[in-house]
């Protein structure tokens, strides 16, 4: 959903196997439940990010008013969600470059 200030409300795709992801460029943290308002330039950069499930490509982020038809067909105990619920919390899925050395 876009508003008049060129902002877009986005969230993680409902079938994604992790409960959150962070964009290292902007610092935004995205979840499946809560939409985040980002600038149009960030959205243009991030909307092409994809992930794969059983050989099919899905967008990592979706506009908040977009709903996946597959979401309605999934059970609450989808195996990929249960297995990875708390894993990789500090890892960035959206990272475009190598992490800076400490």
Biopython code that builds the backbone (N, CA, C, O; Angstrom):
import numpy as np
from Bio.PDB.StructureBuilder import StructureBuilder

atoms = [
    (1, "UNK", "N", (0.842, -1.153, 0.000)),
    (1, "UNK", "CA", (0.000, 0.000, 0.000)),
    (1, "UNK", "C", (0.897, 1.229, 0.000)),
    (1, "UNK", "O", (1.827, 1.307, 0.803)),
    (2, "UNK", "N", (0.643, 2.183, -0.874)),
    (2, "UNK", "CA", (1.426, 3.407, -0.962)),
    (2, "UNK", "C", (0.610, 4.560, -0.396)),
    (2, "UNK", "O", (-0.617, 4.584, -0.503)),
    (3, "UNK", "N", (1.309, 5.514, 0.207)),
    (3, "UNK", "CA", (0.605, 6.711, 0.646)),
    (3, "UNK", "C", (1.135, 7.907, -0.132)),
    (3, "UNK", "O", (2.017, 7.761, -0.978)),
    (4, "UNK", "N", (0.599, 9.086, 0.153)),
    (4, "UNK", "CA", (0.933, 10.256, -0.651)),
    (4, "UNK", "C", (2.362, 10.749, -0.476)),
    (4, "UNK", "O", (2.810, 11.569, -1.277)),
    (5, "UNK", "N", (3.095, 10.293, 0.523)),
    (5, "UNK", "CA", (4.469, 10.724, 0.754)),
    (5, "UNK", "C", (5.486, 9.761, 0.144)),
    (5, "UNK", "O", (6.633, 9.725, 0.589)),
    (6, "UNK", "N", (5.093, 8.984, -0.860)),
    (6, "UNK", "CA", (5.970, 8.018, -1.515)),
    (6, "UNK", "C", (6.548, 7.011, -0.529)),
    (6, "UNK", "O", (7.716, 6.634, -0.624)),
    (7, "UNK", "N", (5.731, 6.587, 0.401)),
    (7, "UNK", "CA", (6.109, 5.547, 1.362)),
    (7, "UNK", "C", (5.310, 4.296, 1.035)),
    (7, "UNK", "O", (4.203, 4.369, 0.500)),
    (8, "UNK", "N", (5.887, 3.149, 1.365)),
    (8, "UNK", "CA", (5.236, 1.874, 1.091)),
    (8, "UNK", "C", (5.242, 1.061, 2.383)),
    (8, "UNK", "O", (6.257, 1.018, 3.079)),
    (9, "UNK", "N", (4.134, 0.422, 2.708)),
    (9, "UNK", "CA", (4.040, -0.462, 3.869)),
    (9, "UNK", "C", (4.320, -1.877, 3.387)),
    (9, "UNK", "O", (3.619, -2.390, 2.515)),
    (10, "UNK", "N", (5.358, -2.519, 3.962)),
    (10, "UNK", "CA", (5.742, -3.861, 3.530)),
    (10, "UNK", "C", (5.946, -4.780, 4.728)),
    (10, "UNK", "O", (6.130, -4.327, 5.858)),
    (11, "UNK", "N", (5.910, -6.090, 4.452)),
    (11, "UNK", "CA", (6.190, -7.107, 5.466)),
    (11, "UNK", "C", (6.766, -8.323, 4.766)),
    (11, "UNK", "O", (6.743, -8.408, 3.538)),
    (12, "UNK", "N", (7.284, -9.267, 5.546)),
    (12, "UNK", "CA", (7.831, -10.502, 4.984)),
    (12, "UNK", "C", (6.729, -11.336, 4.355)),
    (12, "UNK", "O", (5.583, -11.312, 4.803)),
    (13, "UNK", "N", (7.079, -12.058, 3.335)),
    (13, "UNK", "CA", (6.140, -12.985, 2.691)),
    (13, "UNK", "C", (5.656, -13.984, 3.741)),
    (13, "UNK", "O", (6.465, -14.460, 4.537)),
    (14, "UNK", "N", (4.379, -14.312, 3.767)),
    (14, "UNK", "CA", (3.829, -15.199, 4.804)),
    (14, "UNK", "C", (4.390, -16.619, 4.790)),
    (14, "UNK", "O", (4.305, -17.313, 5.804)),
    (15, "UNK", "N", (4.952, -17.066, 3.688)),
    (15, "UNK", "CA", (5.501, -18.421, 3.641)),
    (15, "UNK", "C", (6.995, -18.472, 3.945)),
    (15, "UNK", "O", (7.579, -19.555, 3.983)),
    (16, "UNK", "N", (7.616, -17.323, 4.161)),
    (16, "UNK", "CA", (9.053, -17.295, 4.429)),
    (16, "UNK", "C", (9.350, -18.049, 5.721)),
    (16, "UNK", "O", (8.585, -17.959, 6.682)),
    (17, "UNK", "N", (10.466, -18.797, 5.749)),
    (17, "UNK", "CA", (10.717, -19.719, 6.855)),
    (17, "UNK", "C", (11.382, -19.098, 8.075)),
    (17, "UNK", "O", (11.745, -19.827, 8.998)),
    (18, "UNK", "N", (11.550, -17.814, 8.116)),
    (18, "UNK", "CA", (12.080, -17.132, 9.302)),
    (18, "UNK", "C", (11.095, -16.054, 9.719)),
    (18, "UNK", "O", (10.337, -15.538, 8.897)),
    (19, "UNK", "N", (11.113, -15.718, 11.005)),
    (19, "UNK", "CA", (10.102, -14.776, 11.480)),
    (19, "UNK", "C", (10.506, -13.312, 11.341)),
    (19, "UNK", "O", (9.675, -12.421, 11.520)),
    (20, "UNK", "N", (11.795, -13.053, 11.020)),
    (20, "UNK", "CA", (12.182, -11.671, 10.758)),
    (20, "UNK", "C", (13.438, -11.620, 9.911)),
    (20, "UNK", "O", (14.212, -12.575, 9.850)),
    (21, "UNK", "N", (13.622, -10.477, 9.254)),
    (21, "UNK", "CA", (14.805, -10.241, 8.431)),
    (21, "UNK", "C", (15.142, -8.759, 8.522)),
    (21, "UNK", "O", (14.254, -7.915, 8.645)),
    (22, "UNK", "N", (16.444, -8.451, 8.459)),
    (22, "UNK", "CA", (16.898, -7.066, 8.575)),
    (22, "UNK", "C", (17.595, -6.647, 7.287)),
    (22, "UNK", "O", (18.386, -7.400, 6.718)),
    (23, "UNK", "N", (17.291, -5.445, 6.843)),
    (23, "UNK", "CA", (17.979, -4.841, 5.711)),
    (23, "UNK", "C", (19.186, -4.092, 6.261)),
    (23, "UNK", "O", (19.028, -3.137, 7.022)),
    (24, "UNK", "N", (20.390, -4.515, 5.884)),
    (24, "UNK", "CA", (21.600, -3.902, 6.429)),
    (24, "UNK", "C", (21.836, -2.492, 5.905)),
    (24, "UNK", "O", (22.550, -1.717, 6.542)),
    (25, "UNK", "N", (21.263, -2.145, 4.778)),
    (25, "UNK", "CA", (21.451, -0.806, 4.220)),
    (25, "UNK", "C", (20.633, 0.219, 5.002)),
    (25, "UNK", "O", (21.164, 1.248, 5.420)),
    (26, "UNK", "N", (19.350, -0.055, 5.200)),
    (26, "UNK", "CA", (18.470, 0.897, 5.869)),
    (26, "UNK", "C", (18.334, 0.648, 7.360)),
    (26, "UNK", "O", (18.001, 1.562, 8.115)),
    (27, "UNK", "N", (18.590, -0.591, 7.796)),
    (27, "UNK", "CA", (18.420, -0.952, 9.201)),
    (27, "UNK", "C", (17.015, -1.401, 9.549)),
    (27, "UNK", "O", (16.755, -1.757, 10.698)),
    (28, "UNK", "N", (16.106, -1.394, 8.595)),
    (28, "UNK", "CA", (14.731, -1.833, 8.854)),
    (28, "UNK", "C", (14.714, -3.314, 9.205)),
    (28, "UNK", "O", (15.464, -4.107, 8.635)),
    (29, "UNK", "N", (13.854, -3.676, 10.146)),
    (29, "UNK", "CA", (13.620, -5.080, 10.477)),
    (29, "UNK", "C", (12.197, -5.408, 10.052)),
    (29, "UNK", "O", (11.245, -4.745, 10.463)),
    (30, "UNK", "N", (12.062, -6.439, 9.222)),
    (30, "UNK", "CA", (10.773, -6.833, 8.677)),
    (30, "UNK", "C", (10.294, -8.115, 9.348)),
    (30, "UNK", "O", (11.091, -9.004, 9.648)),
    (31, "UNK", "N", (8.992, -8.204, 9.579)),
    (31, "UNK", "CA", (8.381, -9.413, 10.125)),
    (31, "UNK", "C", (7.193, -9.793, 9.251)),
    (31, "UNK", "O", (6.800, -9.043, 8.358)),
    (32, "UNK", "N", (6.626, -10.966, 9.518)),
    (32, "UNK", "CA", (5.455, -11.406, 8.771)),
    (32, "UNK", "C", (4.176, -10.800, 9.315)),
    (32, "UNK", "O", (3.181, -10.710, 8.596)),
    (33, "UNK", "N", (4.187, -10.387, 10.565)),
    (33, "UNK", "CA", (2.960, -9.909, 11.204)),
    (33, "UNK", "C", (2.756, -8.403, 11.128)),
    (33, "UNK", "O", (1.634, -7.930, 10.944)),
    (34, "UNK", "N", (3.846, -7.649, 11.272)),
    (34, "UNK", "CA", (3.725, -6.198, 11.338)),
    (34, "UNK", "C", (4.316, -5.537, 10.098)),
    (34, "UNK", "O", (5.447, -5.827, 9.707)),
    (35, "UNK", "N", (3.548, -4.654, 9.490)),
    (35, "UNK", "CA", (4.027, -3.926, 8.318)),
    (35, "UNK", "C", (4.961, -2.805, 8.755)),
    (35, "UNK", "O", (4.792, -2.215, 9.822)),
    (36, "UNK", "N", (5.946, -2.525, 7.912)),
    (36, "UNK", "CA", (6.921, -1.466, 8.149)),
    (36, "UNK", "C", (6.806, -0.458, 7.017)),
    (36, "UNK", "O", (6.732, -0.836, 5.847)),
    (37, "UNK", "N", (6.790, 0.825, 7.363)),
    (37, "UNK", "CA", (6.724, 1.874, 6.354)),
    (37, "UNK", "C", (8.143, 2.207, 5.900)),
    (37, "UNK", "O", (8.992, 2.584, 6.708)),
    (38, "UNK", "N", (8.387, 2.064, 4.604)),
    (38, "UNK", "CA", (9.704, 2.375, 4.053)),
    (38, "UNK", "C", (9.548, 3.340, 2.883)),
    (38, "UNK", "O", (8.469, 3.464, 2.302)),
    (39, "UNK", "N", (10.630, 4.014, 2.551)),
    (39, "UNK", "CA", (10.617, 4.939, 1.422)),
    (39, "UNK", "C", (10.537, 4.196, 0.102)),
    (39, "UNK", "O", (10.907, 3.025, 0.007)),
    (40, "UNK", "N", (10.055, 4.881, -0.900)),
    (40, "UNK", "CA", (9.902, 4.267, -2.215)),
    (40, "UNK", "C", (11.245, 3.821, -2.790)),
    (40, "UNK", "O", (11.308, 2.804, -3.481)),
    (41, "UNK", "N", (12.320, 4.564, -2.519)),
    (41, "UNK", "CA", (13.633, 4.173, -3.034)),
    (41, "UNK", "C", (14.100, 2.860, -2.392)),
    (41, "UNK", "O", (14.683, 2.013, -3.069)),
    (42, "UNK", "N", (13.844, 2.688, -1.077)),
    (42, "UNK", "CA", (14.174, 1.415, -0.428)),
    (42, "UNK", "C", (13.318, 0.288, -0.995)),
    (42, "UNK", "O", (13.818, -0.811, -1.232)),
    (43, "UNK", "N", (12.043, 0.552, -1.212)),
    (43, "UNK", "CA", (11.148, -0.465, -1.765)),
    (43, "UNK", "C", (11.612, -0.877, -3.167)),
    (43, "UNK", "O", (11.616, -2.064, -3.493)),
    (44, "UNK", "N", (11.998, 0.085, -3.985)),
    (44, "UNK", "CA", (12.474, -0.240, -5.338)),
    (44, "UNK", "C", (13.713, -1.123, -5.296)),
    (44, "UNK", "O", (13.895, -1.973, -6.167)),
    (45, "UNK", "N", (14.561, -0.932, -4.301)),
    (45, "UNK", "CA", (15.767, -1.738, -4.151)),
    (45, "UNK", "C", (15.446, -3.136, -3.611)),
    (45, "UNK", "O", (16.068, -4.115, -4.024)),
    (46, "UNK", "N", (14.486, -3.236, -2.697)),
    (46, "UNK", "CA", (14.216, -4.502, -2.004)),
    (46, "UNK", "C", (13.155, -5.381, -2.663)),
    (46, "UNK", "O", (13.141, -6.590, -2.429)),
    (47, "UNK", "N", (12.284, -4.822, -3.464)),
    (47, "UNK", "CA", (11.160, -5.607, -3.986)),
    (47, "UNK", "C", (11.581, -6.723, -4.935)),
    (47, "UNK", "O", (10.803, -7.645, -5.180)),
    (48, "UNK", "N", (12.797, -6.658, -5.475)),
    (48, "UNK", "CA", (13.270, -7.701, -6.381)),
    (48, "UNK", "C", (13.927, -8.879, -5.651)),
    (48, "UNK", "O", (14.294, -9.868, -6.286)),
    (49, "UNK", "N", (14.080, -8.783, -4.319)),
    (49, "UNK", "CA", (14.697, -9.866, -3.557)),
    (49, "UNK", "C", (13.747, -11.060, -3.517)),
    (49, "UNK", "O", (12.572, -10.921, -3.179)),
    (50, "UNK", "N", (14.270, -12.232, -3.866)),
    (50, "UNK", "CA", (13.456, -13.447, -3.886)),
    (50, "UNK", "C", (14.067, -14.518, -2.999)),
    (50, "UNK", "O", (15.246, -14.449, -2.652)),
    (51, "UNK", "N", (13.269, -15.501, -2.636)),
    (51, "UNK", "CA", (13.714, -16.704, -1.950)),
    (51, "UNK", "C", (12.983, -17.866, -2.599)),
    (51, "UNK", "O", (12.005, -17.660, -3.317)),
    (52, "UNK", "N", (13.445, -19.079, -2.355)),
    (52, "UNK", "CA", (12.904, -20.244, -3.057)),
    (52, "UNK", "C", (12.352, -21.271, -2.079)),
    (52, "UNK", "O", (12.934, -21.523, -1.023)),
    (53, "UNK", "N", (11.226, -21.854, -2.448)),
    (53, "UNK", "CA", (10.595, -22.921, -1.689)),
    (53, "UNK", "C", (10.188, -23.993, -2.684)),
    (53, "UNK", "O", (9.351, -23.765, -3.557)),
    (54, "UNK", "N", (10.786, -25.155, -2.542)),
    (54, "UNK", "CA", (10.486, -26.286, -3.429)),
    (54, "UNK", "C", (10.642, -25.912, -4.899)),
    (54, "UNK", "O", (9.843, -26.322, -5.741)),
    (55, "UNK", "N", (11.676, -25.129, -5.200)),
    (55, "UNK", "CA", (11.976, -24.761, -6.578)),
    (55, "UNK", "C", (11.215, -23.569, -7.117)),
    (55, "UNK", "O", (11.486, -23.129, -8.234)),
    (56, "UNK", "N", (10.274, -23.034, -6.361)),
    (56, "UNK", "CA", (9.504, -21.873, -6.809)),
    (56, "UNK", "C", (10.040, -20.606, -6.155)),
    (56, "UNK", "O", (10.347, -20.602, -4.963)),
    (57, "UNK", "N", (10.154, -19.529, -6.932)),
    (57, "UNK", "CA", (10.628, -18.247, -6.413)),
    (57, "UNK", "C", (9.454, -17.447, -5.846)),
    (57, "UNK", "O", (8.373, -17.393, -6.432)),
    (58, "UNK", "N", (9.699, -16.829, -4.687)),
    (58, "UNK", "CA", (8.714, -15.962, -4.040)),
    (58, "UNK", "C", (9.406, -14.662, -3.663)),
    (58, "UNK", "O", (10.600, -14.661, -3.363)),
    (59, "UNK", "N", (8.669, -13.552, -3.675)),
    (59, "UNK", "CA", (9.280, -12.306, -3.214)),
    (59, "UNK", "C", (9.500, -12.373, -1.704)),
    (59, "UNK", "O", (8.646, -12.881, -0.977)),
    (60, "UNK", "N", (10.623, -11.872, -1.234)),
    (60, "UNK", "CA", (10.902, -11.876, 0.196)),
    (60, "UNK", "C", (9.982, -10.906, 0.929)),
    (60, "UNK", "O", (9.500, -11.202, 2.022)),
    (61, "UNK", "N", (9.742, -9.749, 0.322)),
    (61, "UNK", "CA", (8.872, -8.739, 0.914)),
    (61, "UNK", "C", (7.653, -8.533, 0.030)),
    (61, "UNK", "O", (7.733, -8.616, -1.195)),
    (62, "UNK", "N", (6.528, -8.263, 0.672)),
    (62, "UNK", "CA", (5.300, -7.959, -0.057)),
    (62, "UNK", "C", (4.714, -6.669, 0.496)),
    (62, "UNK", "O", (4.963, -6.306, 1.646)),
    (63, "UNK", "N", (3.941, -5.986, -0.323)),
    (63, "UNK", "CA", (3.231, -4.813, 0.181)),
    (63, "UNK", "C", (2.212, -5.283, 1.197)),
    (63, "UNK", "O", (1.641, -6.364, 1.050)),
    (64, "UNK", "N", (1.979, -4.490, 2.218)),
    (64, "UNK", "CA", (1.136, -4.898, 3.343)),
    (64, "UNK", "C", (-0.285, -5.251, 2.930)),
    (64, "UNK", "O", (-0.915, -6.095, 3.568)),
    (65, "UNK", "N", (-0.800, -4.630, 1.887)),
    (65, "UNK", "CA", (-2.155, -4.961, 1.464)),
    (65, "UNK", "C", (-2.189, -6.148, 0.512)),
    (65, "UNK", "O", (-3.268, -6.586, 0.112)),
    (66, "UNK", "N", (-1.019, -6.679, 0.142)),
    (66, "UNK", "CA", (-0.941, -7.864, -0.703)),
    (66, "UNK", "C", (-1.014, -9.097, 0.184)),
    (66, "UNK", "O", (-0.391, -9.135, 1.245)),
    (67, "UNK", "N", (-1.748, -10.078, -0.228)),
    (67, "UNK", "CA", (-1.835, -11.332, 0.507)),
    (67, "UNK", "C", (-1.558, -12.469, -0.453)),
    (67, "UNK", "O", (-2.023, -12.454, -1.593)),
    (68, "UNK", "N", (-0.820, -13.433, -0.007)),
    (68, "UNK", "CA", (-0.524, -14.608, -0.817)),
    (68, "UNK", "C", (-1.715, -15.555, -0.782)),
    (68, "UNK", "O", (-2.296, -15.784, 0.279)),
    (69, "UNK", "N", (-2.078, -16.099, -1.922)),
    (69, "UNK", "CA", (-3.159, -17.078, -1.932)),
    (69, "UNK", "C", (-2.746, -18.334, -1.189)),
    (69, "UNK", "O", (-3.593, -19.047, -0.650)),
    (70, "UNK", "N", (-1.452, -18.609, -1.157)),
    (70, "UNK", "CA", (-0.956, -19.785, -0.448)),
    (70, "UNK", "C", (-1.082, -19.614, 1.056)),
    (70, "UNK", "O", (-1.168, -20.608, 1.776)),
    (71, "UNK", "N", (-1.097, -18.386, 1.550)),
    (71, "UNK", "CA", (-1.171, -18.150, 2.990)),
    (71, "UNK", "C", (-2.447, -18.750, 3.573)),
    (71, "UNK", "O", (-2.421, -19.317, 4.665)),
    (72, "UNK", "N", (-3.552, -18.630, 2.860)),
    (72, "UNK", "CA", (-4.814, -19.144, 3.352)),
    (72, "UNK", "C", (-4.857, -20.658, 3.381)),
    (72, "UNK", "O", (-5.689, -21.237, 4.081)),
    (73, "UNK", "N", (-3.971, -21.316, 2.631)),
    (73, "UNK", "CA", (-3.967, -22.769, 2.561)),
    (73, "UNK", "C", (-2.981, -23.409, 3.519)),
    (73, "UNK", "O", (-2.908, -24.636, 3.589)),
    (74, "UNK", "N", (-2.221, -22.615, 4.258)),
    (74, "UNK", "CA", (-1.206, -23.149, 5.158)),
    (74, "UNK", "C", (-1.769, -23.361, 6.552)),
    (74, "UNK", "O", (-2.646, -22.626, 7.007)),
    (75, "UNK", "N", (-1.249, -24.380, 7.219)),
    (75, "UNK", "CA", (-1.638, -24.618, 8.598)),
    (75, "UNK", "C", (-0.764, -23.779, 9.511)),
    (75, "UNK", "O", (0.280, -23.279, 9.091)),
    (76, "UNK", "N", (-1.184, -23.625, 10.756)),
    (76, "UNK", "CA", (-0.411, -22.860, 11.730)),
    (76, "UNK", "C", (0.906, -23.545, 12.071)),
    (76, "UNK", "O", (1.838, -22.885, 12.530)),
    (77, "UNK", "N", (1.000, -24.839, 11.857)),
    (77, "UNK", "CA", (2.192, -25.596, 12.212)),
    (77, "UNK", "C", (2.980, -26.021, 10.983)),
    (77, "UNK", "O", (3.416, -27.169, 10.887)),
    (78, "UNK", "N", (3.164, -25.096, 10.038)),
    (78, "UNK", "CA", (3.952, -25.422, 8.848)),
    (78, "UNK", "C", (5.348, -25.842, 9.288)),
    (78, "UNK", "O", (5.962, -25.146, 10.096)),
    (79, "UNK", "N", (5.868, -26.953, 8.785)),
    (79, "UNK", "CA", (7.130, -27.498, 9.292)),
    (79, "UNK", "C", (8.316, -26.562, 9.168)),
    (79, "UNK", "O", (9.176, -26.564, 10.049)),
    (80, "UNK", "N", (8.403, -25.765, 8.117)),
    (80, "UNK", "CA", (9.552, -24.878, 7.974)),
    (80, "UNK", "C", (9.499, -23.730, 8.966)),
    (80, "UNK", "O", (10.543, -23.182, 9.320)),
    (81, "UNK", "N", (8.299, -23.345, 9.429)),
    (81, "UNK", "CA", (8.205, -22.301, 10.439)),
    (81, "UNK", "C", (8.574, -22.848, 11.816)),
    (81, "UNK", "O", (9.285, -22.188, 12.574)),
    (82, "UNK", "N", (8.104, -24.026, 12.138)),
    (82, "UNK", "CA", (8.366, -24.605, 13.448)),
    (82, "UNK", "C", (9.846, -24.912, 13.630)),
    (82, "UNK", "O", (10.387, -24.711, 14.717)),
    (83, "UNK", "N", (10.501, -25.392, 12.592)),
    (83, "UNK", "CA", (11.907, -25.773, 12.692)),
    (83, "UNK", "C", (12.838, -24.582, 12.806)),
    (83, "UNK", "O", (13.916, -24.706, 13.386)),
    (84, "UNK", "N", (12.459, -23.443, 12.276)),
    (84, "UNK", "CA", (13.362, -22.301, 12.193)),
    (84, "UNK", "C", (12.864, -21.077, 12.937)),
    (84, "UNK", "O", (13.314, -19.964, 12.666)),
    (85, "UNK", "N", (11.951, -21.261, 13.860)),
    (85, "UNK", "CA", (11.302, -20.132, 14.495)),
    (85, "UNK", "C", (12.284, -19.134, 15.098)),
    (85, "UNK", "O", (12.113, -17.926, 14.931)),
    (86, "UNK", "N", (13.310, -19.620, 15.797)),
    (86, "UNK", "CA", (14.234, -18.704, 16.453)),
    (86, "UNK", "C", (15.629, -18.734, 15.869)),
    (86, "UNK", "O", (16.524, -18.078, 16.403)),
    (87, "UNK", "N", (15.845, -19.458, 14.809)),
    (87, "UNK", "CA", (17.183, -19.548, 14.252)),
    (87, "UNK", "C", (17.498, -18.338, 13.390)),
    (87, "UNK", "O", (16.603, -17.716, 12.817)),
    (88, "UNK", "N", (18.760, -18.018, 13.308)),
    (88, "UNK", "CA", (19.268, -16.953, 12.452)),
    (88, "UNK", "C", (18.708, -15.569, 12.777)),
    (88, "UNK", "O", (18.608, -14.726, 11.886)),
    (89, "UNK", "N", (18.344, -15.320, 14.033)),
    (89, "UNK", "CA", (17.741, -14.035, 14.373)),
    (89, "UNK", "C", (18.672, -12.864, 14.098)),
    (89, "UNK", "O", (18.209, -11.780, 13.744)),
    (90, "UNK", "N", (19.975, -13.065, 14.254)),
    (90, "UNK", "CA", (20.900, -11.969, 14.044)),
    (90, "UNK", "C", (21.434, -11.899, 12.620)),
    (90, "UNK", "O", (22.153, -10.960, 12.278)),
    (91, "UNK", "N", (21.098, -12.867, 11.791)),
    (91, "UNK", "CA", (21.602, -12.896, 10.425)),
    (91, "UNK", "C", (20.698, -12.077, 9.518)),
    (91, "UNK", "O", (19.474, -12.153, 9.628)),
    (92, "UNK", "N", (21.280, -11.310, 8.641)),
    (92, "UNK", "CA", (20.514, -10.500, 7.720)),
    (92, "UNK", "C", (20.245, -11.278, 6.444)),
    (92, "UNK", "O", (21.167, -11.808, 5.824)),
    (93, "UNK", "N", (19.005, -11.345, 6.061)),
    (93, "UNK", "CA", (18.610, -12.016, 4.829)),
    (93, "UNK", "C", (18.774, -11.077, 3.639)),
    (93, "UNK", "O", (19.006, -11.532, 2.519)),
    (94, "UNK", "N", (18.657, -9.799, 3.868)),
    (94, "UNK", "CA", (18.647, -8.822, 2.789)),
    (94, "UNK", "C", (20.015, -8.231, 2.505)),
    (94, "UNK", "O", (20.135, -7.325, 1.680)),
    (95, "UNK", "N", (21.028, -8.716, 3.157)),
    (95, "UNK", "CA", (22.362, -8.149, 3.010)),
    (95, "UNK", "C", (22.847, -8.276, 1.578)),
    (95, "UNK", "O", (22.849, -9.369, 1.011)),
    (96, "UNK", "N", (23.263, -7.150, 0.987)),
    (96, "UNK", "CA", (23.731, -7.128, -0.387)),
    (96, "UNK", "C", (25.238, -7.309, -0.485)),
    (96, "UNK", "O", (25.741, -7.716, -1.533)),
    (97, "UNK", "N", (25.954, -7.020, 0.564)),
    (97, "UNK", "CA", (27.404, -7.081, 0.512)),
    (97, "UNK", "C", (27.950, -7.797, 1.732)),
    (97, "UNK", "O", (27.203, -8.135, 2.650)),
    (98, "UNK", "N", (29.237, -8.022, 1.740)),
    (98, "UNK", "CA", (29.878, -8.695, 2.857)),
    (98, "UNK", "C", (29.826, -7.792, 4.079)),
    (98, "UNK", "O", (29.981, -6.576, 3.965)),
    (99, "UNK", "N", (29.608, -8.387, 5.254)),
    (99, "UNK", "CA", (29.538, -7.626, 6.501)),
    (99, "UNK", "C", (30.858, -6.922, 6.758)),
    (99, "UNK", "O", (31.926, -7.421, 6.405)),
    (100, "UNK", "N", (30.766, -5.754, 7.380)),
    (100, "UNK", "CA", (31.977, -5.030, 7.746)),
    (100, "UNK", "C", (32.697, -5.791, 8.836)),
    (100, "UNK", "O", (32.069, -6.383, 9.713)),
    (101, "UNK", "N", (34.030, -5.773, 8.778)),
    (101, "UNK", "CA", (34.810, -6.440, 9.804)),
    (101, "UNK", "C", (34.810, -5.606, 11.061)),
    (101, "UNK", "O", (34.798, -4.376, 11.004)),
    (102, "UNK", "N", (34.825, -6.289, 12.214)),
    (102, "UNK", "CA", (34.814, -5.566, 13.490)),
    (102, "UNK", "C", (36.192, -5.131, 13.878)),
    (102, "UNK", "O", (36.371, -4.509, 14.925)),
]
sb = StructureBuilder()
sb.init_structure("model")
sb.init_model(0)
sb.init_chain("A")
sb.init_seg("    ")
for serial, (resi, resn, name, xyz) in enumerate(atoms, 1):
    if name == "N":
        sb.init_residue(resn, " ", resi, " ")
    sb.init_atom(name, np.array(xyz, "f"), 0.0, 1.0, " ", f" {name:<3s}", serial, name[0])
structure = sb.get_structure()
